[in-house]
Amino acid sequence: MELSDFWGLAGLPFVMALVQVVKAYVDDKRAYPLVAMAFGIAINLAVGFQTGVSPLLAVLLGVVVGLAASGLYSSGKAISGN
């Protein structure tokens, strides 16, 4: 695996923004990490298809991006005290 295989991590802020949009329509807070993972997987599969990356690697990177997006948001809320 090369460093260029981690291109999907750049979509992290985009996944966070999409989850914020979904929050206006979904009240169950337990669904937000699943929504983040779904967006991460979808984005990484789409970009991976265009760049010729293995679908398995794209899915795994999408899961990492989704979990990182939900964890990053939760950490920010904990630090700010909101």
Residue, then its C-alpha position, 0 to 999 in steps of 0.5 A: m500500500e502506498l501513500s497515494d492509496f489514502w486519497g479518500l481521507a481528504g473527503l473527511p470534512f465533506v462527510m462531516a458537512l453531509v452529516q450536518v445536513v442529514k441532522a436536520y431530517v433525522d432525530d435519532k442521534r444513534a444513526y449519525p455514525l452509520v450515516a457518516m460511514a455510508f457517506g464515507i463508503a459511497i464517496n470513496l467507492a465513487v472516487g475509487f472507481q474513477t481512479g482504479v483503486s480496489p473496491l475493497l480498499a475503497v470500502l475500508l477507507g470509507v469506513v475509516v473516514g466515516l468513523a473519523a468524521s463522527g469521532l472528530y465531531s464528537s471530540g469537538k463537541a466535548i472540547s467546546g462543552n456544547 
